[in-house]
Amino acid sequence: MANKWEYYVSTVIADENDRVKTAEKLEAMMKKQGVAGWELVNVVPFGSNSLYAIYKRPLD
């Protein structure tokens, strides 16, 4: 039987001069939006200063 997943996509405004700050923003956003228990699948650049963060968790 194939696993089924629930996905969540969020946008993060990136600081192109400071990757550490961008990573901290991503972590803070995960906690604030209640996705801390989700698995981060991918971070996709969008435009010059934005990222799409894609999360998943199994449907049970």
Secondary structure, 3 states (H helix, E strand, C coil): CCCCEEEEEEEEECCCCCHHHHHHHHHHHHHHCCCCCCEEEEEEEECCCEEEEEEEEECC
